[in-house]
Amino acid sequence: MKERAMIILSGGQDSTTCLYWALKRFHVDNIEAVTFDYGQRHRIEIACAKHIAEQHNIPHHIIPINSFEMLGQNSLTDNKIEFDGGHHRELPKTFVPGRNLIFLTFAASLAWQKKINHLVIGTAQTDYSGYPDCRENTIKAMEKTLNLGLDYFFKVHAPLMHLTKKETVLLAVELDALDALALTHTCYRGERPPCLDCAACELRAKGFEEAGIKDPLLN
């Protein structure tokens, strides 16, 4: 059987870099992408993901999940909660509890139906906002859970797990993904051009600055 992969494509910098990582390892005809509409304030990223997938003629699935919006208590899905900038010892207000756990479960369910064994996600535990569902031990535990719960072999790939934002930018250059990053969206506020003030914008700017490369989104 041909090796096939399902990419969790948010439309952001990291997931787009992971898409290009997958394109180097799987034939484009064996790749599909899934994006989740979970009531995020920066819903513009969904259109970005769609555009990026269309450029490669990759089947693209958009799955609505309104549970996070109903639960609230985080600034990504609740307009009443203000964003907090920078990094904190405690979890930031942008933390959506269980988001990556749900994303992987839904992606695996879709992949199971399509007989796809490889899942690719853009989580990282080096330069990130401290979310526990981005850590390697969480992703490895989810891989085991999915294999057991669906009685099916899944391999979860997180190519950026141990990379800094600088190294992620350099990887994008190596993968010829830099031009595609001009189509991505990172700003938590959903602003385009980006606000350059939220934690996501700060992390992105940090990576490009340290890599000595101009962010194509700002050209």
N, C-alpha and C positions, 0 to 999 in steps of 0.2 A: 504494500500500500504506500502511496505517496505521503510524505510527511506534510501535514497541513497545520496552519496556525491561525488562531483567533487573536487579534490585537485589540486590547482595550484602549480605544482612541478617544481621548477627551477633546482633542483639538488644540492642546497646549504644546509647549516646547518639548517636554519630556516624552510624552506619548508619541509625538511625531518622530522624534529621534529613534524611539523604539520601533516604530513602523519601518523606518529605513534600515535599522538593524535587522529586522526580520526579512526585508527584501533581499539582503545579502545572503541569507541562510535558507530561505524557502523561495521557490519559484512564485512569481507574482500571482499566477493562476491558482496557487494553493493557499492564498491568504485572504482572510475576511476580517472585517473590523466591526466593533460594536461600540456605540456611544450611549451614555445614559443621560436622560433628561430627568434630573432629580429635583427640579425646582430651584436650581442654582441661580443666583443673581447675575452671574456672568454667563448667561445662556448663549451669548454670542459665540462661545466656544463650540457649540453644537454645529452651527453653520460652518465654522472653520474646519471641523472634523469632516463634515460632508464634502467640502471643497477639496480637501487633501486626499480623501479616498477616491473621489471622482477623477483626480489627476492620474491615478494609476489604474482606473477601472476596477477597483477593489469593491466587492460586495460590501455594503455598509448598512448595518442594522442600528436603528435608534430605538431604545427601549425606555419607556416612561416609568419612573419610580417616584410617586408623589409622597411616599411615606416619610422621607427625610424632611420635606417641607412641612408636613403635618406635625412632626415631632418638634421641629424648631430648635430653639436654644443654641443656635450657632449663627454666626454672621453671614455665612454663605447662602443660607436659605431663609433667613428671617430678616426682613428689611428694618425691623425695629432695633436690631442689635448693631451697634457701631463696630467697624473694623478696628483691630488693634494692630499696630505695626511692629516690626522687628521680631526678636526671638525672646522667649520667656521660659522660666523654669517650669511654670505650669502650662498646661495645654492652652493654646491660643483660642480665641473665640471663633476662629475659622474651622476648628476641628468639628467634622461631621461624624459622630460616633458610628463606627461600623461600616463606613462608606466603602472602603476597599474590600471588606469581607463580603458585602452584598454584591459589589461589582464582580468579584471573582466567581461567586456562586451563580449569578445570572449568566455570566459569560460561559461558565462551564456547562450550564444547562443547555445553552444554545449550541455550544461546541459538541456536546454529547449527541444532540439530534443530528448534527451534520458529520458525525464521525471524525471530528477534529481532536487531536491529542495535545497540541501545544497551545498554551495560553501565554500571552506576552503583556506585561504590565509595567508602567513607568515609575514604580515606587523606588525610593532611595532613602538611605538612612544616614548619609554623610552630611550634605548641606540640605537640610529640610526643616520643616516647622515643628518637629517633635511629635508628629502623629504616630501613635503606637502601631497603627495598622499599615505603616510604611516599612516597618522593621523586617529584617531578614527572617528572624525567628517566627514572626507572624505569617509571612508568605510561605515558608516551609511547612508550617503547621496547616495552613489552608490547603496546600498541595496534597498533603496526606489525607486531610479530611475529605477533599473532593474525590480522591481515588477510592476511599472507603465508602463514602456516601452515595456515589454514583456507580460503584463497582466497575470502574473504567480507568484506564491509564491516562493520567494527565501529567504533563511536565509544565510547571509554571516558570517562565523565564522573567527575570527582573534585571535586564542588562545594565541598569544604572545604579544598582543597589549600593555599590561601594565607591561610586564616583562623586567627586565634588562637582559643583556647578561649572567650574572652569573646565574640568575634564569632560563633562557632558557636552559643552560647547565644542571642545576639540574633537570629540567623537562624532558630532554632527558634521563637522568639516570633513573628517575622514570618510564618512558615509555619503558624502555629497548631498547632505540634507540641509545645508545652510540656507539655500534659496527658499526651501519649503518653510523654514522657520519664520519667514516674512508673512506667511499665511496663518500663523498660529496666534492663539490668544492666551495670555497669562494673567492679566490684571483681574484681581478679585472683584473690583468695582464694576467690571463689565465695560470699562471705558476704552475707546479706540480713537485716537492714540491712547496708550495706557497712562494711568495716573502717575506712575513712577513713585508712588508713595506707599502703597500697601505692601505687606510682607512678600507677596508673590512677585511683585515688580522689583522689589529690592533684591531678592534672591537672583532673579534673572539678570538684572543689571550687574550684580556682583560677578556672576559667571563670565559674562562677556568682557567686563573690564579686566578681570584677572587673566583672561585668555588673550587679551590684546586684540580683540576682534569687534568690529562694529556690529551691533545688533541689526539685522536686516529689517526688523519690524519698525525701526526708527528711521530708516532711510527715506 
